[in-house]
């Protein structure tokens, strides 16, 4: 059984392997092992699920070809990987959003796309993140976009520059400014450009489209 917060249809609001703005089924799982300061889905943090569903029941509610699994933190539930595999067997396009603190089991592989956070200073959870080397070792063989949420503080900007310098050429990075409309994106661009302009080549800048248009 899987602890579910909600299952609904909406647009994929952020950058990922699923094109931003795609109409999809969103499966929001319940429970998270982190408590980020700026979390915008705090009601999905508790392990107390609104309801429990079997894998088949979840799949029956996935009416769209594209399925986005998010949380909470999907990887705290053992059944999540089975759900991913079953959805792919049913020919769904699957994307998972995970907070970066939990590794995949050794040997696990899948055709899904992973959007993996690496929490910076503003999250208050940076001490729960693996080292850069451990992160690379776990995710390098998978289809990954690394998501960095940035509040434009000097600490966050320095962190972004540090991780880009360490992982340049290994992953695509999605920069997600805390201001939903992305009004401070140019500040981030200028900060990186002044230090090493080539690093901008690994970046996608992502605003939260679903919030801009007034959807969940």
RAWO-V269805 format. One record per residue. N is the residue number from 1. SS is DSSP state (a for helix, b for strand, c for the rest). OMEGA is omega in radians with two decimals (* if undefined). D_CENTER is the distance of its C-alpha to the mean C-alpha in whole Angstrom. Layout:
n:N ss:SS omega:OMEGA d_center:D_CENTER
n:N ss:SS omega:OMEGA d_center:D_CENTER
//
This chain:
n:1 ss:c omega:-3.09 d_center:23
n:2 ss:b omega:3.11 d_center:19
n:3 ss:b omega:-3.02 d_center:19
n:4 ss:b omega:2.95 d_center:17
n:5 ss:b omega:-3.13 d_center:17
n:6 ss:b omega:3.01 d_center:17
n:7 ss:b omega:-3.05 d_center:17
n:8 ss:b omega:3.09 d_center:18
n:9 ss:b omega:3.11 d_center:18
n:10 ss:b omega:3.03 d_center:16
n:11 ss:b omega:3.00 d_center:15
n:12 ss:c omega:-2.92 d_center:12
n:13 ss:c omega:-3.05 d_center:11
n:14 ss:c omega:-3.13 d_center:9
n:15 ss:c omega:3.08 d_center:9
n:16 ss:c omega:3.05 d_center:8
n:17 ss:c omega:2.99 d_center:11
n:18 ss:c omega:-3.07 d_center:12
n:19 ss:c omega:3.13 d_center:14
n:20 ss:c omega:-3.10 d_center:13
n:21 ss:c omega:3.13 d_center:15
n:22 ss:c omega:3.02 d_center:16
n:23 ss:b omega:-3.02 d_center:17
n:24 ss:b omega:2.94 d_center:16
n:25 ss:b omega:3.10 d_center:16
n:26 ss:b omega:3.08 d_center:13
n:27 ss:b omega:3.14 d_center:13
n:28 ss:b omega:-3.12 d_center:12
n:29 ss:b omega:-3.06 d_center:13
n:30 ss:c omega:3.05 d_center:15
n:31 ss:c omega:3.10 d_center:15
n:32 ss:c omega:3.13 d_center:13
n:33 ss:c omega:3.12 d_center:14
n:34 ss:c omega:3.09 d_center:13
n:35 ss:c omega:-3.10 d_center:15
n:36 ss:c omega:-3.09 d_center:13
n:37 ss:c omega:-3.05 d_center:16
n:38 ss:c omega:-3.14 d_center:14
n:39 ss:c omega:3.13 d_center:12
n:40 ss:c omega:3.07 d_center:13
n:41 ss:c omega:-3.05 d_center:13
n:42 ss:a omega:-3.14 d_center:15
n:43 ss:a omega:3.06 d_center:17
n:44 ss:a omega:-3.08 d_center:15
n:45 ss:c omega:-3.08 d_center:15
n:46 ss:c omega:3.11 d_center:18
n:47 ss:c omega:3.13 d_center:19
n:48 ss:c omega:-3.03 d_center:22
n:49 ss:c omega:3.01 d_center:21
n:50 ss:c omega:3.03 d_center:22
n:51 ss:b omega:3.14 d_center:23
n:52 ss:b omega:3.13 d_center:23
n:53 ss:b omega:2.99 d_center:23
n:54 ss:c omega:3.09 d_center:24
n:55 ss:a omega:3.14 d_center:22
n:56 ss:a omega:3.13 d_center:24
n:57 ss:a omega:3.08 d_center:24
n:58 ss:a omega:-3.11 d_center:20
n:59 ss:a omega:3.13 d_center:21
n:60 ss:a omega:-3.13 d_center:24
n:61 ss:c omega:3.13 d_center:22
n:62 ss:c omega:-3.01 d_center:19
n:63 ss:c omega:-3.10 d_center:22
n:64 ss:c omega:3.06 d_center:20
n:65 ss:c omega:-3.13 d_center:19
n:66 ss:b omega:-3.14 d_center:16
n:67 ss:b omega:3.10 d_center:14
n:68 ss:b omega:3.12 d_center:10
n:69 ss:b omega:-3.09 d_center:9
n:70 ss:b omega:-3.10 d_center:7
n:71 ss:c omega:0.23 d_center:9
n:72 ss:c omega:3.07 d_center:11
n:73 ss:c omega:-3.06 d_center:9
n:74 ss:a omega:-2.99 d_center:10
n:75 ss:a omega:3.04 d_center:12
n:76 ss:a omega:3.13 d_center:14
n:77 ss:c omega:-3.08 d_center:16
n:78 ss:c omega:-3.07 d_center:18
n:79 ss:c omega:-3.05 d_center:18
n:80 ss:a omega:-3.12 d_center:15
n:81 ss:a omega:3.07 d_center:16
n:82 ss:a omega:3.10 d_center:19
n:83 ss:a omega:3.11 d_center:17
n:84 ss:a omega:-3.10 d_center:15
n:85 ss:a omega:-3.13 d_center:18
n:86 ss:a omega:3.10 d_center:21
n:87 ss:a omega:3.13 d_center:19
n:88 ss:a omega:3.07 d_center:19
n:89 ss:a omega:3.12 d_center:22
n:90 ss:c omega:3.06 d_center:23
n:91 ss:c omega:2.99 d_center:22
n:92 ss:c omega:2.95 d_center:19
n:93 ss:b omega:-2.98 d_center:16
n:94 ss:b omega:3.02 d_center:13
n:95 ss:b omega:-3.12 d_center:9
n:96 ss:b omega:3.02 d_center:7
n:97 ss:b omega:-3.10 d_center:3
n:98 ss:b omega:-2.97 d_center:5
n:99 ss:c omega:3.03 d_center:6
n:100 ss:c omega:-3.09 d_center:8
n:101 ss:c omega:-3.08 d_center:11
n:102 ss:c omega:-3.13 d_center:12
n:103 ss:c omega:3.00 d_center:14
n:104 ss:c omega:3.07 d_center:14
n:105 ss:c omega:3.12 d_center:18
n:106 ss:c omega:3.11 d_center:20
n:107 ss:c omega:-3.14 d_center:21
n:108 ss:c omega:3.06 d_center:19
n:109 ss:c omega:-3.09 d_center:18
n:110 ss:c omega:3.09 d_center:16
n:111 ss:c omega:-3.14 d_center:16
n:112 ss:c omega:3.04 d_center:13
n:113 ss:b omega:-3.10 d_center:10
n:114 ss:b omega:2.94 d_center:7
n:115 ss:b omega:-2.95 d_center:4
n:116 ss:b omega:3.08 d_center:5
n:117 ss:b omega:2.79 d_center:5
n:118 ss:c omega:-2.99 d_center:9
n:119 ss:c omega:3.11 d_center:11
n:120 ss:c omega:-3.05 d_center:14
n:121 ss:a omega:-3.06 d_center:17
n:122 ss:a omega:-3.14 d_center:16
n:123 ss:a omega:-3.01 d_center:14
n:124 ss:c omega:-3.07 d_center:17
n:125 ss:c omega:-3.06 d_center:15
n:126 ss:a omega:3.13 d_center:15
n:127 ss:a omega:3.09 d_center:18
n:128 ss:a omega:-3.13 d_center:16
n:129 ss:c omega:3.03 d_center:14
n:130 ss:c omega:3.01 d_center:16
n:131 ss:c omega:3.09 d_center:18
n:132 ss:a omega:-3.11 d_center:17
n:133 ss:a omega:3.12 d_center:19
n:134 ss:a omega:3.12 d_center:18
n:135 ss:a omega:3.13 d_center:14
n:136 ss:a omega:-3.10 d_center:16
n:137 ss:a omega:-3.07 d_center:18
n:138 ss:a omega:-2.94 d_center:16
n:139 ss:a omega:-2.98 d_center:13
n:140 ss:c omega:-3.11 d_center:16
n:141 ss:c omega:-3.08 d_center:17
n:142 ss:c omega:3.07 d_center:14
n:143 ss:c omega:-2.95 d_center:12
n:144 ss:b omega:2.81 d_center:10
n:145 ss:b omega:3.13 d_center:8
n:146 ss:b omega:-3.10 d_center:8
n:147 ss:b omega:3.11 d_center:6
n:148 ss:b omega:3.07 d_center:9
n:149 ss:b omega:-2.96 d_center:10
n:150 ss:b omega:3.10 d_center:14
n:151 ss:c omega:3.09 d_center:17
n:152 ss:c omega:2.97 d_center:19
n:153 ss:c omega:3.13 d_center:21
n:154 ss:a omega:-3.13 d_center:23
n:155 ss:a omega:3.13 d_center:21
n:156 ss:a omega:-3.13 d_center:18
n:157 ss:a omega:3.09 d_center:19
n:158 ss:a omega:3.10 d_center:21
n:159 ss:a omega:3.12 d_center:18
n:160 ss:a omega:3.13 d_center:16
n:161 ss:a omega:-3.13 d_center:19
n:162 ss:a omega:-3.08 d_center:20
n:163 ss:a omega:3.08 d_center:16
n:164 ss:a omega:3.13 d_center:17
n:165 ss:a omega:-3.09 d_center:21
n:166 ss:a omega:-3.00 d_center:20
n:167 ss:a omega:-3.11 d_center:17
n:168 ss:c omega:3.11 d_center:19
n:169 ss:c omega:-3.10 d_center:19
n:170 ss:c omega:-3.09 d_center:17
n:171 ss:c omega:2.87 d_center:14
n:172 ss:b omega:-3.13 d_center:13
n:173 ss:b omega:3.03 d_center:11
n:174 ss:b omega:3.09 d_center:9
n:175 ss:b omega:-3.11 d_center:11
n:176 ss:b omega:3.12 d_center:10
n:177 ss:b omega:-3.14 d_center:14
n:178 ss:c omega:3.06 d_center:14
n:179 ss:c omega:-2.93 d_center:17
n:180 ss:c omega:-3.08 d_center:16
n:181 ss:c omega:3.07 d_center:18
n:182 ss:c omega:-3.06 d_center:18
n:183 ss:c omega:-3.11 d_center:21
n:184 ss:c omega:-3.13 d_center:21
n:185 ss:a omega:-3.11 d_center:19
n:186 ss:a omega:3.09 d_center:22
n:187 ss:a omega:3.13 d_center:23
n:188 ss:a omega:3.12 d_center:20
n:189 ss:a omega:-3.09 d_center:21
n:190 ss:a omega:3.13 d_center:25
n:191 ss:a omega:-3.12 d_center:24
n:192 ss:a omega:-3.12 d_center:22
n:193 ss:a omega:-3.12 d_center:25
n:194 ss:a omega:-3.08 d_center:28
n:195 ss:a omega:3.13 d_center:27
n:196 ss:a omega:-2.99 d_center:26
n:197 ss:a omega:-3.10 d_center:25
n:198 ss:a omega:-3.12 d_center:24
n:199 ss:a omega:3.12 d_center:21
n:200 ss:a omega:-3.13 d_center:20
n:201 ss:a omega:3.12 d_center:20
n:202 ss:a omega:-2.95 d_center:17
n:203 ss:b omega:2.84 d_center:15
n:204 ss:b omega:3.08 d_center:14
n:205 ss:b omega:-2.97 d_center:14
n:206 ss:c omega:2.93 d_center:12
n:207 ss:c omega:-3.11 d_center:13
n:208 ss:c omega:-3.02 d_center:12
n:209 ss:a omega:-3.10 d_center:15
n:210 ss:a omega:3.10 d_center:15
n:211 ss:a omega:-3.14 d_center:16
n:212 ss:a omega:-3.09 d_center:19
n:213 ss:c omega:3.03 d_center:20
n:214 ss:c omega:3.07 d_center:20
n:215 ss:c omega:3.09 d_center:18
n:216 ss:c omega:* d_center:16
//
